[in-house]
């Protein structure tokens, strides 16, 4: 499993929007999770796709988010 941290999001509503946009999307089948830390919500994005580097995952997430704008 390859994992990247997207960063801290300020509100739970924004996190929920990201989950709806990303979870299960693309051939990488994004797995989106989050936690609560000091009033922020760190977002973690993972994939079970074999042999995926962190750079590949990061680039696919950014590409997909750009298409959703």
N, C-alpha and C positions, 0 to 999 in steps of 0.2 A: 504494500500500500504506500502510495506517495502522498505526502501531506504538505500543504503550505498554510501559512497564517496570513489572512487577508488584512488583519489589523483590528483596531478597536473601533466599534461603531457606538455612537452615543445613545441611541434609543432602541428599545426592543422592537418597535414598529418597523424601523429601518432594517433590522436583522431579519424580521419575518418576511419583508419584501424581497430581500436577497435570497432567502431560502426558497421562496416561490419561484424566483427567476432562475435559480441555478440547480437546485436539487434534482438529480437524475438526468440532467441535460447532457447533450452531445454524446458521442461514442465513448467518451471517458466516464460517463455516468457519475457526475459529480456527487459527492457526499458532503453535505454542508452541516456543520455543527457549531455550537457557540457555548459560551459560559458567561458568568457574570464576574467582573473583577473591578473593584474600586469604582463602581458606578458606570462602567463601560461594558461592552459586550464583545470580547475577542471572537472573531469568526475564523473557523478552520475549514478549509476545503481539501477534500481527499479524493483519490480515485483508486479503484482496485485493478485498473488496467495494468497488465504486466509491462515491465521495462519502461515505465514512464518516468522521466526525470522531473525534478522540481521546476526547471525552466519550461519544459513542455507543458506542464500543468498550469503554470502561471500564465504563459502565453495563450493557452486555450481559454482560460477564465477571462482574461482581458479581451480577447477577440469576441467571445460570446457576449460579454457585457456591452461592448461597443456596438454590436448588432442590435441589442435591446434598447439602445437610446432612441 
